[in-house]
């Protein structure tokens, strides 16, 4: 994590706050070199993923620094979970305001340390720089799995069942609450929704057990319907989702009227970081057993058919129009 042009004091901050996060990794060389090394066991391969988060797009600049750090790390671990990989570590690149305080960096590093312990991973290196723009955090996470066993997006087949972990729509509701800066106090249910936005729950345990069972999988970051479109497109199939089966949490149910409109909002809102996956119908019972073993809620929400795209159906079997199927970073003409 070196940058000769950075402001004075950068190396002291790295040595104090970030080098300890790499202390358990001999190949990180105390973050004093230009690169790191990793040895892989025979028969295993690397899985890599990267996500970039920027202030006021993926998090609020006033959010607690430790939660910002943990979210940045967890959205990457969620990708690894969907692929069935066992996380090993990550690279961290930071572009922070020139007047960032030592206490902010200390809290940020503390959040990383907490999640490193929780997920048994380490920091391997990265980069830091100053910026006049919004704070930007880029993490590249990596894990391992047996050769050729990664769960891809492209394996869904007609006749498969569609599943989703956890609940959908909580994070989008939490984001809506946080956008109302005039709000100072939240109910317990509202606090739970805000936490879902700020702190995703990567389903690492279940993801590894789904290797060889799930025919396709991805993590839901930009909206359930929009992300299932990726599976439909890469697998050359159609996906049918029963709106009434989409799992809605008790917290969201208690603060809002759950009707067709709100279900569409939940299914297109994004930031859920749950695993959407497909599997043969014959695996239905086995998947629920794995869900119990890993204490991961799993709900059957639809099926795969011949065709293309994703169709959301109401309780009467009629298609629900969905104008925007998920979050899009760019809108091109």
Order of alpha helices (4+ residues) and beta strands (2+ residues): alpha-beta-alpha-beta-alpha-beta-beta-beta-alpha-alpha-alpha-beta-alpha-beta-alpha-alpha-beta-alpha-beta-beta
